Amino acid sequence: MDTQANDEDLAERAAAGDAGAFRCLLERHYDLVYRLAFRLTGLREDAEDLAQDICASLPKRLQSFRREAKFTTWLYRVVFNAARDMYRRRASADRASDGFEVLARLESDARDDGEDQTAWLYDTLDRIGGDLRETAILVIGEERTHAEAAEILSVKETTISWRMSKLKEKLKSIAKADS
């Protein structure tokens, strides 16, 4: 296995069935996948499940990698799409099982102080909304530039700038309402 190879070459080789190249990609980027999954879900268990699902499906997904973007940009998209799919599945399941809301409240009440702070952060981001939430995770949490976030989310850079401006407005509004 060539550990000096760039990600794009490794992805191409892994897509062709090179297990060593695939292993190298996972070693390089698992932390990114997990970190982003955690920021998108807000819960360690969900992040672990999401990261594991992504890694398990990555050999097949690599078939769609076309070098149109950097490998890491493509990987960010994979994680975002997997998280969106998870939320859609959960939303469907939640609608089908509204009677379990009491259990969800009890579970959230059982979190410790550290998890409460994280939960508060993600609750606030959830109140803000999907597009703004995703943009905040990339720009603030992942420290991506507006241009990088735009490429990952397949929007214009000006859209990212507008979203960040809107995010500041909403945060101010939430802070006023909570005080």
Secondary structure, 3 states (H helix, E strand, C coil): CCCCCCHHHHHHHHHCCCHHHHHHHHHHHHHHHHHHHHHHHCCHHHHHHHHHHHHHHHHHHHHHCCCCCCHHHHHHHHHHHHHHHHHHHHHHHHHHCHHHHHHHHHHHHCCCHHHHHHHHHHHHHHHHCHHHHHHHHHHHHCCCCHHHHHHHHCCCHHHHHHHHHHHHHHHHHHHHHHC
